[in-house]
């Protein structure tokens, strides 16, 4: 009985995963609003702060998960899976913040149609990521496992769509933009936005591995 009391209790990692995924979606939506209202400097700064706040909240949850890993004797899934999942999710939040910061640091003056399209795909990827994360806890149920795998497939498709948009955007940028400085700025933004979807796909791949192992 005493030994049982001394053992660290199982941390609720699934709750923390869901909280982190909510922060990612919050950051993605704030970034989308930033893009939509880019011509309004005050709104742009306000949405930039919202992105930062969401990313900072995600960082705190990541730290909490990593601390809990060191204190928890029994984990619901493999420790390495927990570590990889939360840190890869945190990469998504970081990339959203990086995208907003890059546009400010590089003094990007206007939004292109390609930035809007890539932002939309990034938001959809983050939303589907949140849906997939919410299913992890119950993947031992066959129907839930199937739903999780289907959601991961949707993320893969969105990443492929973003890859095609970026290739088209790069081609158009180098063919039509005469200002070398603008090419450098927009190329960096396009690559960051596409990398958000890449990282969402990495999360999806980790979730697929968890599903296949535990379903």
DOPA-708978 format. One record per residue: residue number from 1; residue in one letter; x, y, z of N, C-alpha, C, CB in turn. Coordinates in Angstrom, 3 decimals. Glycine has a CB too. Layout:
N
NUM:a:X:Y:Z:X:Y:Z:X:Y:Z:X:Y:Z
...
//
This chain:
215
1:x:0.834:-1.203:0.000:0.000:0.000:0.000:0.866:1.249:0.000:-0.942:0.008:1.214
2:x:1.898:1.238:0.858:2.801:2.374:0.925:3.523:2.568:-0.407:3.812:2.186:2.060
3:x:3.949:1.438:-1.020:4.644:1.509:-2.300:3.751:2.147:-3.363:5.090:0.107:-2.747
4:x:2.464:1.784:-3.339:1.508:2.344:-4.289:1.379:3.844:-4.136:0.156:1.694:-4.118
5:x:1.433:4.324:-2.898:1.322:5.763:-2.640:2.567:6.510:-3.107:1.089:6.020:-1.148
6:x:3.711:5.815:-3.041:4.955:6.454:-3.427:5.117:6.557:-4.939:6.114:5.703:-2.844
7:x:4.434:5.678:-5.677:4.546:5.717:-7.130:3.892:6.978:-7.679:3.908:4.466:-7.756
8:x:4.556:7.701:-8.567:3.926:8.881:-9.179:2.674:8.483:-9.941:4.911:9.600:-10.121
9:x:1.627:9.253:-9.785:0.392:8.949:-10.497:0.545:9.250:-11.982:-0.778:9.746:-9.910
10:x:-0.267:8.560:-12.771:-0.227:8.754:-14.216:-0.721:10.149:-14.572:-1.072:7.685:-14.932
11:x:0.109:10.937:-15.211:-0.301:12.269:-15.661:-1.294:12.120:-16.804:0.931:13.118:-16.104
12:x:-2.194:13.079:-16.924:-3.172:12.991:-17.997:-2.583:13.603:-19.265:-4.493:13.702:-17.603
13:x:-1.783:12.799:-19.945:-1.109:13.276:-21.143:-2.102:13.613:-22.250:-0.116:12.237:-21.633
14:x:-3.183:12.865:-22.345:-4.151:13.108:-23.413:-4.799:14.488:-23.276:-5.229:12.020:-23.407
15:x:-5.078:14.881:-22.040:-5.632:16.223:-21.809:-4.644:17.280:-22.277:-5.973:16.432:-20.310
16:x:-3.377:17.080:-21.946:-2.352:18.054:-22.345:-2.157:18.077:-23.854:-1.024:17.739:-21.659
17:x:-2.229:16.914:-24.501:-2.153:16.881:-25.962:-3.274:17.732:-26.568:-2.240:15.422:-26.481
18:x:-4.494:17.549:-26.041:-5.638:18.293:-26.567:-5.506:19.792:-26.311:-6.930:17.774:-25.948
19:x:-4.997:20.134:-25.147:-4.785:21.558:-24.839:-3.770:22.170:-25.807:-4.301:21.735:-23.373
20:x:-2.715:21.428:-26.078:-1.691:21.930:-26.992:-2.263:22.085:-28.405:-0.469:20.984:-27.007
21:x:-3.025:21.094:-28.852:-3.625:21.162:-30.180:-4.554:22.368:-30.297:-4.392:19.871:-30.486
22:x:-5.253:22.689:-29.217:-6.126:23.872:-29.214:-5.301:25.149:-29.369:-6.958:23.931:-27.910
23:x:-4.134:25.189:-28.741:-3.235:26.347:-28.888:-2.756:26.483:-30.330:-2.022:26.218:-27.941
24:x:-2.464:25.362:-30.962:-2.033:25.390:-32.364:-3.120:25.989:-33.246:-1.674:23.973:-32.852
25:x:-4.351:25.531:-33.048:-5.472:26.045:-33.844:-5.691:27.530:-33.559:-6.765:25.246:-33.545
26:x:-5.565:27.905:-32.303:-5.711:29.318:-31.933:-4.655:30.172:-32.638:-5.601:29.490:-30.400
27:x:-3.421:29.698:-32.659:-2.344:30.424:-33.340:-2.607:30.498:-34.841:-0.984:29.750:-33.074
28:x:-3.077:29.394:-35.424:-3.347:29.358:-36.863:-4.457:30.328:-37.243:-3.721:27.942:-37.298
29:x:-5.506:30.376:-36.439:-6.609:31.292:-36.715:-6.167:32.747:-36.560:-7.790:30.998:-35.784
30:x:-5.358:33.019:-35.551:-4.849:34.378:-35.359:-3.971:34.779:-36.541:-4.054:34.483:-34.035
31:x:-3.150:33.849:-37.017:-2.303:34.144:-38.180:-3.159:34.398:-39.414:-1.320:32.985:-38.446
32:x:-4.214:33.612:-39.578:-5.118:33.801:-40.712:-5.771:35.184:-40.670:-6.197:32.705:-40.722
33:x:-6.157:35.614:-39.470:-6.748:36.953:-39.330:-5.707:38.033:-39.620:-7.334:37.144:-37.911
34:x:-4.467:37.768:-39.229:-3.384:38.700:-39.531:-3.252:38.877:-41.048:-2.049:38.199:-38.923
35:x:-3.269:37.765:-41.776:-3.147:37.811:-43.235:-4.340:38.542:-43.856:-3.037:36.384:-43.812
36:x:-5.530:38.261:-43.352:-6.747:38.876:-43.898:-6.813:40.376:-43.654:-7.968:38.220:-43.301
37:x:-6.174:40.824:-42.563:-6.232:42.243:-42.190:-4.863:42.906:-42.278:-6.789:42.397:-40.776
38:x:-4.030:42.428:-43.176:-2.631:42.850:-43.204:-2.457:44.340:-43.495:-1.885:42.051:-44.235
39:x:-3.381:44.916:-44.238:-3.247:46.338:-44.586:-3.519:47.269:-43.407:-4.190:46.680:-45.720
40:x:-4.149:46.731:-42.350:-4.446:47.511:-41.154:-3.337:47.250:-40.121:-5.864:47.143:-40.575
41:x:-2.459:48.198:-39.949:-1.272:47.996:-39.101:-1.651:47.660:-37.661:-0.390:49.247:-39.121
42:x:-2.636:48.349:-37.101:-3.038:48.100:-35.714:-3.587:46.687:-35.541:-4.086:49.127:-35.271
43:x:-4.448:46.262:-36.467:-4.982:44.899:-36.391:-3.876:43.873:-36.591:-6.089:44.694:-37.437
44:x:-2.971:44.177:-37.503:-1.858:43.261:-37.760:-1.056:43.037:-36.481:-0.944:43.812:-38.882
45:x:-0.741:44.111:-35.765:0.021:43.995:-34.515:-0.763:43.230:-33.457:0.394:45.384:-33.985
46:x:-2.074:43.469:-33.409:-2.923:42.777:-32.440:-2.936:41.273:-32.701:-4.353:43.334:-32.487
47:x:-3.085:40.886:-33.972:-3.111:39.460:-34.306:-1.736:38.822:-34.145:-3.609:39.261:-35.736
48:x:-0.699:39.613:-34.347:0.650:39.115:-34.079:0.802:38.741:-32.613:1.702:40.162:-34.469
49:x:0.273:39.594:-31.741:0.324:39.290:-30.299:-0.480:38.031:-29.974:-0.213:40.483:-29.475
50:x:-1.608:37.870:-30.650:-2.417:36.660:-30.415:-1.651:35.402:-30.820:-3.748:36.739:-31.195
51:x:-0.940:35.482:-31.931:-0.107:34.347:-32.351:0.948:34.055:-31.288:0.569:34.634:-33.719
52:x:1.620:35.109:-30.817:2.652:34.945:-29.790:2.088:34.323:-28.517:3.292:36.291:-29.468
53:x:0.927:34.811:-28.085:0.321:34.306:-26.850:-0.031:32.824:-26.969:-0.934:35.116:-26.503
54:x:-0.557:32.440:-28.117:-0.912:31.033:-28.330:0.336:30.157:-28.359:-1.703:30.868:-29.639
55:x:1.395:30.664:-28.999:2.641:29.898:-29.068:3.265:29.760:-27.690:3.631:30.564:-30.030
56:x:3.219:30.818:-26.875:3.766:30.755:-25.523:2.983:29.760:-24.665:3.748:32.149:-24.872
57:x:1.661:29.743:-24.836:0.824:28.790:-24.103:1.168:27.360:-24.510:-0.676:29.074:-24.355
58:x:1.412:27.156:-25.803:1.802:25.825:-26.288:3.143:25.411:-25.701:1.870:25.806:-27.829
59:x:4.081:26.356:-25.615:5.390:26.071:-25.008:5.248:25.604:-23.559:6.285:27.317:-25.066
60:x:4.373:26.274:-22.820:4.188:25.907:-21.406:3.634:24.487:-21.279:3.241:26.909:-20.706
61:x:2.725:24.128:-22.161:2.162:22.775:-22.122:3.231:21.747:-22.492:0.948:22.660:-23.080
62:x:4.054:22.067:-23.478:5.149:21.167:-23.870:6.088:20.924:-22.685:5.939:21.758:-25.069
63:x:6.424:21.988:-21.991:7.285:21.853:-20.811:6.620:21.000:-19.737:7.631:23.233:-20.242
64:x:5.310:21.198:-19.571:4.570:20.429:-18.565:4.582:18.941:-18.910:3.116:20.938:-18.454
65:x:4.393:18.633:-20.187:4.407:17.231:-20.622:5.787:16.618:-20.391:4.014:17.117:-22.116
66:x:6.816:17.339:-20.765:8.174:16.799:-20.605:8.549:16.625:-19.133:9.190:17.716:-21.292
67:x:8.069:17.532:-18.268:8.289:17.356:-16.824:7.536:16.133:-16.313:7.843:18.616:-16.046
68:x:6.306:15.988:-16.775:5.481:14.863:-16.322:6.088:13.522:-16.731:4.062:14.985:-16.886
69:x:6.750:13.503:-17.879:7.393:12.270:-18.332:8.448:11.795:-17.340:8.025:12.476:-19.705
70:x:9.158:12.747:-16.733:10.213:12.399:-15.779:9.647:11.958:-14.428:11.146:13.584:-15.581
71:x:8.411:12.349:-14.152:7.823:12.064:-12.844:6.833:10.903:-12.854:7.139:13.288:-12.328
72:x:6.439:10.471:-14.033:5.379:9.466:-14.139:5.979:8.077:-14.304:4.441:9.786:-15.320
73:x:5.561:7.149:-13.439:6.097:5.789:-13.459:5.523:4.992:-14.624:5.797:5.076:-12.137
74:x:4.208:5.107:-14.832:3.528:4.366:-15.896:2.875:5.373:-16.842:2.463:3.372:-15.308
75:x:3.168:5.276:-18.124:2.585:6.176:-19.113:1.582:5.409:-19.978:3.692:6.816:-19.993
76:x:0.548:6.088:-20.499:-0.495:5.393:-21.262:-0.025:4.882:-22.614:-1.661:6.305:-21.465
77:x:0.958:5.551:-23.200:1.601:5.070:-24.418:3.106:5.188:-24.212:1.128:5.879:-25.688
78:x:3.865:4.687:-25.156:5.323:4.668:-25.025:5.881:6.069:-24.743:5.959:4.097:-26.299
79:x:6.855:6.141:-23.856:7.446:7.432:-23.478:8.010:8.175:-24.691:8.553:7.222:-22.439
80:x:8.675:7.434:-25.551:9.267:8.071:-26.727:8.173:8.624:-27.643:10.155:7.068:-27.496
81:x:7.048:7.932:-27.730:5.933:8.428:-28.543:5.379:9.734:-27.970:4.814:7.369:-28.627
82:x:5.259:9.786:-26.650:4.780:11.009:-25.991:5.741:12.162:-26.259:4.622:10.786:-24.465
83:x:7.032:11.881:-26.090:8.056:12.920:-26.270:8.068:13.432:-27.714:9.452:12.373:-25.889
84:x:8.058:12.515:-28.666:8.084:12.918:-30.075:6.816:13.676:-30.460:8.251:11.690:-30.977
85:x:5.683:13.188:-29.982:4.411:13.807:-30.367:4.316:15.245:-29.868:3.238:12.990:-29.826
86:x:4.564:15.467:-28.577:4.378:16.815:-28.032:5.414:17.789:-28.615:4.480:16.788:-26.488
87:x:6.625:17.313:-28.851:7.646:18.214:-29.390:7.431:18.511:-30.874:9.029:17.614:-29.183
88:x:6.905:17.557:-31.617:6.586:17.816:-33.027:5.377:18.731:-33.130:6.322:16.494:-33.784
89:x:4.406:18.554:-32.252:3.280:19.480:-32.203:3.764:20.894:-31.886:2.247:19.019:-31.157
90:x:4.722:20.982:-30.972:5.245:22.302:-30.606:5.966:22.955:-31.780:6.195:22.188:-29.408
91:x:6.569:22.136:-32.625:7.205:22.674:-33.829:6.180:23.375:-34.724:7.908:21.551:-34.611
92:x:4.962:22.841:-34.778:3.907:23.458:-35.593:3.604:24.858:-35.069:2.619:22.585:-35.587
93:x:3.421:24.965:-33.753:3.150:26.281:-33.153:4.309:27.242:-33.392:2.888:26.141:-31.641
94:x:5.531:26.742:-33.274:6.716:27.583:-33.503:6.747:28.113:-34.936:8.004:26.787:-33.210
95:x:6.397:27.272:-35.897:6.443:27.664:-37.297:5.395:28.723:-37.625:6.247:26.449:-38.182
96:x:4.249:28.627:-36.986:3.219:29.654:-37.187:3.742:31.001:-36.689:1.896:29.271:-36.451
97:x:4.338:30.976:-35.494:4.924:32.210:-34.954:6.061:32.706:-35.846:5.440:31.981:-33.516
98:x:6.901:31.792:-36.326:8.008:32.170:-37.210:7.497:32.853:-38.481:8.843:30.932:-37.578
99:x:6.378:32.361:-39.002:5.812:32.945:-40.217:5.378:34.387:-39.978:4.622:32.112:-40.709
100:x:4.710:34.617:-38.854:4.266:35.972:-38.519:5.468:36.887:-38.282:3.355:35.952:-37.271
101:x:6.465:36.393:-37.566:7.652:37.197:-37.273:8.437:37.523:-38.539:8.549:36.468:-36.280
102:x:8.528:36.555:-39.439:9.279:36.767:-40.678:8.645:37.860:-41.526:9.363:35.466:-41.479
103:x:7.322:37.863:-41.597:6.654:38.901:-42.376:6.923:40.288:-41.786:5.143:38.634:-42.434
104:x:6.992:40.359:-40.463:7.283:41.645:-39.820:8.750:42.025:-39.997:6.931:41.590:-38.325
105:x:9.663:41.086:-39.756:11.091:41.366:-39.838:11.529:41.714:-41.264:11.883:40.171:-39.332
106:x:10.938:41.037:-42.250:11.300:41.278:-43.647:10.516:42.438:-44.255:11.070:40.021:-44.467
107:x:9.643:43.030:-43.442:8.843:44.167:-43.906:8.079:43.836:-45.188:9.740:45.383:-44.137
108:x:7.390:42.695:-45.146:6.524:42.323:-46.277:5.384:43.326:-46.336:5.975:40.848:-46.134
109:x:5.192:43.942:-47.501:4.252:45.065:-47.603:2.832:44.653:-47.950:4.738:46.031:-48.627
110:x:2.686:43.533:-48.654:1.330:43.131:-49.061:1.230:41.609:-49.110:0.964:43.742:-50.443
111:x:0.013:41.117:-49.005:-0.245:39.690:-49.078:-0.529:39.280:-50.516:-1.416:39.306:-48.167
112:x:0.080:38.192:-50.946:-0.198:37.649:-52.278:-1.303:36.602:-52.186:1.084:37.032:-52.904
113:x:-1.879:36.282:-53.326:-2.901:35.225:-53.353:-2.319:33.901:-52.877:-3.482:35.066:-54.772
114:x:-1.041:33.670:-53.159:-0.413:32.414:-52.755:-0.228:32.342:-51.241:0.936:32.251:-53.453
115:x:0.081:33.464:-50.601:0.156:33.475:-49.135:-1.213:33.157:-48.549:0.664:34.849:-48.613
116:x:-2.253:33.729:-49.131:-3.612:33.468:-48.654:-3.957:31.991:-48.806:-4.631:34.335:-49.418
117:x:-3.629:31.401:-49.961:-3.935:29.987:-50.188:-3.157:29.083:-49.237:-3.627:29.606:-51.633
118:x:-1.875:29.372:-49.066:-1.053:28.554:-48.168:-1.510:28.704:-46.720:0.429:28.942:-48.295
119:x:-1.921:29.897:-46.343:-2.438:30.115:-44.990:-3.711:29.300:-44.771:-2.714:31.617:-44.747
120:x:-4.594:29.310:-45.753:-5.839:28.550:-45.644:-5.558:27.058:-45.480:-6.720:28.788:-46.877
121:x:-4.623:26.540:-46.250:-4.270:25.122:-46.142:-3.618:24.815:-44.796:-3.328:24.719:-47.283
122:x:-2.808:25.740:-44.297:-2.167:25.559:-42.986:-3.210:25.503:-41.876:-1.165:26.696:-42.710
123:x:-4.198:26.392:-41.945:-5.265:26.403:-40.939:-6.039:25.083:-40.974:-6.228:27.598:-41.175
124:x:-6.372:24.633:-42.166:-7.113:23.368:-42.285:-6.305:22.199:-41.739:-7.487:23.101:-43.750
125:x:-4.999:22.209:-42.020:-4.126:21.151:-41.491:-4.128:21.156:-39.964:-2.687:21.324:-42.016
126:x:-4.027:22.338:-39.378:-3.997:22.455:-37.915:-5.324:21.997:-37.304:-3.693:23.911:-37.498
127:x:-6.417:22.333:-37.963:-7.725:21.908:-37.464:-7.870:20.392:-37.510:-8.843:22.564:-38.274
128:x:-7.394:19.784:-38.600:-7.469:18.323:-38.702:-6.503:17.669:-37.716:-7.156:17.862:-40.144
129:x:-5.361:18.308:-37.481:-4.427:17.805:-36.471:-5.117:17.740:-35.112:-3.163:18.701:-36.393
130:x:-5.830:18.793:-34.766:-6.556:18.830:-33.492:-7.567:17.694:-33.414:-7.265:20.181:-33.314
131:x:-8.268:17.444:-34.514:-9.248:16.350:-34.551:-8.567:14.998:-34.339:-10.007:16.354:-35.894
132:x:-7.416:14.817:-34.985:-6.701:13.542:-34.863:-6.181:13.332:-33.451:-5.542:13.483:-35.858
133:x:-5.630:14.377:-32.857:-5.098:14.288:-31.488:-6.196:13.908:-30.509:-4.454:15.623:-31.065
134:x:-7.385:14.435:-30.714:-8.502:14.155:-29.805:-8.904:12.682:-29.807:-9.699:15.008:-30.179
135:x:-8.533:11.961:-30.853:-8.927:10.554:-30.978:-7.911:9.588:-30.366:-9.128:10.211:-32.435
136:x:-6.715:10.073:-30.044:-5.637:9.169:-29.614:-6.024:8.358:-28.380:-4.368:9.965:-29.323
137:x:-6.697:9.003:-27.441:-6.987:8.355:-26.157:-7.799:7.080:-26.319:-7.728:9.312:-25.248
138:x:-8.632:7.010:-27.363:-9.555:5.872:-27.496:-9.290:5.046:-28.744:-10.987:6.365:-27.517
139:x:-8.040:5.001:-29.189:-7.742:4.273:-30.422:-7.840:2.754:-30.262:-6.361:4.637:-30.903
140:x:-8.004:2.273:-29.030:-8.222:0.835:-28.860:-9.581:0.424:-29.414:-8.114:0.445:-27.378
141:x:-10.480:1.406:-29.567:-11.771:1.173:-30.207:-11.564:1.201:-31.723:-12.832:2.244:-29.759
142:x:-12.053:0.170:-32.411:-11.793:0.013:-33.847:-12.316:1.198:-34.660:-12.428:-1.278:-34.354
143:x:-13.504:1.661:-34.342:-14.101:2.766:-35.092:-13.303:4.055:-34.890:-15.565:2.975:-34.666
144:x:-12.849:4.269:-33.669:-12.045:5.463:-33.372:-10.701:5.391:-34.081:-11.833:5.616:-31.853
145:x:-10.099:4.215:-34.079:-8.816:4.029:-34.765:-8.962:4.321:-36.259:-8.289:2.590:-34.549
146:x:-10.045:3.831:-36.838:-10.297:4.070:-38.265:-10.487:5.565:-38.544:-11.543:3.279:-38.733
147:x:-11.225:6.243:-37.649:-11.451:7.684:-37.807:-10.137:8.449:-37.701:-12.450:8.197:-36.750
148:x:-9.275:8.029:-36.792:-7.979:8.690:-36.620:-7.120:8.536:-37.870:-7.241:8.121:-35.399
149:x:-7.092:7.334:-38.425:-6.300:7.089:-39.631:-6.842:7.886:-40.820:-6.286:5.589:-39.964
150:x:-8.157:7.986:-40.906:-8.772:8.761:-41.989:-8.404:10.238:-41.865:-10.308:8.591:-41.977
151:x:-8.418:10.745:-40.636:-8.056:12.150:-40.405:-6.596:12.391:-40.771:-8.306:12.543:-38.932
152:x:-5.741:11.439:-40.451:-4.322:11.560:-40.814:-4.146:11.569:-42.335:-3.506:10.403:-40.194
153:x:-4.953:10.787:-43.029:-4.908:10.783:-44.499:-5.313:12.146:-45.054:-5.832:9.682:-45.069
154:x:-6.282:12.780:-44.412:-6.722:14.109:-44.844:-5.598:15.136:-44.663:-7.978:14.546:-44.054
155:x:-4.855:14.995:-43.565:-3.712:15.883:-43.348:-2.662:15.670:-44.436:-3.095:15.644:-41.951
156:x:-2.410:14.403:-44.788:-1.454:14.100:-45.861:-1.882:14.764:-47.173:-1.328:12.570:-46.055
157:x:-3.166:14.722:-47.471:-3.674:15.316:-48.716:-3.509:16.838:-48.691:-5.164:14.944:-48.929
158:x:-3.815:17.448:-47.547:-3.656:18.900:-47.428:-2.190:19.304:-47.596:-4.188:19.389:-46.067
159:x:-1.286:18.488:-47.064:0.145:18.782:-47.217:0.552:18.700:-48.688:0.996:17.803:-46.370
160:x:0.011:17.720:-49.399:0.303:17.596:-50.831:-0.238:18.800:-51.603:-0.299:16.293:-51.394
161:x:-1.433:19.255:-51.216:-2.020:20.442:-51.848:-1.137:21.666:-51.614:-3.442:20.700:-51.304
162:x:-0.647:21.810:-50.381:0.209:22.946:-50.046:1.523:22.887:-50.824:0.487:22.978:-48.536
163:x:2.045:21.691:-51.013:3.281:21.522:-51.767:3.090:21.984:-53.213:3.741:20.051:-51.727
164:x:1.945:21.633:-53.791:1.659:22.054:-55.169:1.488:23.569:-55.258:0.395:21.351:-55.694
165:x:0.797:24.157:-54.273:0.609:25.609:-54.265:1.953:26.313:-54.146:-0.322:26.034:-53.110
166:x:2.835:25.786:-53.299:4.132:26.432:-53.121:4.971:26.351:-54.393:4.885:25.794:-51.956
167:x:4.968:25.202:-55.051:5.746:25.077:-56.295:5.251:26.064:-57.341:5.665:23.639:-56.847
168:x:3.930:26.177:-57.453:3.339:27.128:-58.392:3.687:28.569:-58.006:1.812:26.946:-58.446
169:x:3.629:28.854:-56.698:3.942:30.200:-56.205:5.393:30.564:-56.496:3.669:30.298:-54.696
170:x:6.303:29.616:-56.272:7.718:29.867:-56.526:7.970:30.128:-58.014:8.564:28.680:-56.044
171:x:7.340:29.334:-58.850:7.500:29.510:-60.294:7.027:30.895:-60.725:6.726:28.424:-61.058
172:x:5.860:31.286:-60.237:5.298:32.587:-60.582:6.174:33.715:-60.020:3.852:32.709:-60.047
173:x:6.684:33.526:-58.818:7.509:34.550:-58.175:8.766:34.831:-58.991:7.891:34.116:-56.755
174:x:9.457:33.778:-59.414:10.712:33.970:-60.141:10.489:34.417:-61.587:11.519:32.686:-60.124
175:x:9.311:34.143:-62.132:9.021:34.569:-63.495:8.498:35.995:-63.568:8.024:33.635:-64.119
176:x:7.754:36.418:-62.523:7.017:37.674:-62.637:7.493:38.803:-61.734:5.604:37.421:-62.358
177:x:8.209:38.492:-60.661:8.625:39.534:-59.716:9.986:40.110:-60.119:8.688:38.966:-58.274
178:x:10.042:41.393:-60.477:11.321:41.980:-60.913:12.247:42.393:-59.764:11.048:43.182:-61.774
179:x:11.672:42.583:-58.565:12.450:43.072:-57.422:13.054:41.883:-56.664:11.556:43.934:-56.471
180:x:14.384:41.814:-56.663:15.072:40.696:-56.007:14.753:40.644:-54.516:16.588:40.807:-56.213
181:x:14.620:41.804:-53.888:14.313:41.838:-52.455:12.958:41.204:-52.172:14.336:43.280:-51.935
182:x:11.997:41.481:-53.028:10.664:40.892:-52.853:10.709:39.383:-53.041:9.666:41.515:-53.840
183:x:11.521:38.936:-53.976:11.673:37.494:-54.198:12.198:36.822:-52.934:12.624:37.218:-55.391
184:x:13.220:37.428:-52.328:13.811:36.857:-51.109:12.774:36.811:-49.980:15.052:37.684:-50.665
185:x:12.051:37.912:-49.812:11.042:37.991:-48.747:9.952:36.944:-48.929:10.417:39.384:-48.710
186:x:9.350:36.949:-50.111:8.195:36.078:-50.344:8.595:34.607:-50.383:7.502:36.459:-51.648
187:x:9.784:34.317:-50.918:10.267:32.935:-50.923:10.346:32.401:-49.496:11.648:32.841:-51.611
188:x:10.872:33.206:-48.580:10.985:32.785:-47.179:9.610:32.528:-46.565:11.733:33.848:-46.361
189:x:8.658:33.392:-46.850:7.306:33.236:-46.295:6.634:31.992:-46.865:6.447:34.486:-46.590
190:x:6.725:31.804:-48.190:6.118:30.630:-48.823:6.671:29.339:-48.219:6.364:30.650:-50.345
191:x:7.982:29.303:-48.049:8.612:28.085:-47.522:8.183:27.808:-46.088:10.134:28.201:-47.591
192:x:8.086:28.840:-45.278:7.645:28.649:-43.895:6.214:28.132:-43.832:7.759:29.957:-43.118
193:x:5.342:28.712:-44.632:3.936:28.304:-44.609:3.776:26.858:-45.076:3.093:29.239:-45.490
194:x:4.557:26.478:-46.078:4.472:25.092:-46.543:5.046:24.137:-45.497:5.218:24.925:-47.884
195:x:6.055:24.619:-44.757:6.658:23.776:-43.723:5.689:23.518:-42.571:7.936:24.426:-43.190
196:x:4.756:24.439:-42.327:3.719:24.195:-41.314:2.950:22.931:-41.670:2.750:25.410:-41.200
197:x:2.566:22.814:-42.932:1.812:21.628:-43.343:2.693:20.377:-43.313:1.228:21.830:-44.751
198:x:3.986:20.537:-43.632:4.917:19.408:-43.524:4.964:18.884:-42.092:6.330:19.824:-43.983
199:x:5.042:19.823:-41.148:5.158:19.430:-39.744:3.847:18.813:-39.245:5.542:20.648:-38.874
200:x:2.723:19.312:-39.740:1.435:18.685:-39.407:1.406:17.239:-39.909:0.254:19.494:-40.021
201:x:1.979:17.025:-41.084:2.058:15.665:-41.620:2.944:14.788:-40.740:2.594:15.684:-43.061
202:x:4.029:15.366:-40.207:4.886:14.607:-39.287:4.100:14.177:-38.050:6.113:15.448:-38.872
203:x:3.263:15.084:-37.528:2.410:14.738:-36.382:1.454:13.621:-36.773:1.618:15.978:-35.883
204:x:0.875:13.730:-37.958:-0.060:12.707:-38.436:0.624:11.345:-38.535:-0.641:13.107:-39.804
205:x:1.862:11.335:-39.001:2.605:10.073:-39.108:2.845:9.456:-37.736:3.945:10.298:-39.820
206:x:3.146:10.303:-36.744:3.327:9.804:-35.385:2.024:9.232:-34.838:3.842:10.918:-34.469
207:x:0.927:9.910:-35.110:-0.384:9.425:-34.647:-0.733:8.106:-35.312:-1.484:10.465:-34.934
208:x:-0.432:7.992:-36.601:-0.673:6.718:-37.300:0.092:5.581:-36.625:-0.259:6.827:-38.790
209:x:1.335:5.855:-36.242:2.134:4.834:-35.566:1.514:4.430:-34.231:3.559:5.338:-35.346
210:x:1.018:5.406:-33.481:0.377:5.116:-32.203:-0.885:4.290:-32.412:0.044:6.416:-31.459
211:x:-1.663:4.665:-33.417:-2.911:3.959:-33.715:-2.613:2.501:-34.075:-3.677:4.659:-34.872
212:x:-1.674:2.294:-34.976:-1.374:0.939:-35.438:-0.814:0.071:-34.308:-0.379:0.986:-36.601
213:x:-0.110:0.688:-33.379:0.466:-0.077:-32.274:-0.567:-0.417:-31.201:1.612:0.698:-31.650
214:x:-1.553:0.456:-31.007:-2.459:0.277:-29.869:-3.888:-0.117:-30.264:-2.503:1.545:-29.068
215:x:-4.183:-0.174:-31.546:-5.557:-0.545:-31.938:-5.673:-2.041:-32.155:-5.979:0.200:-33.217
//
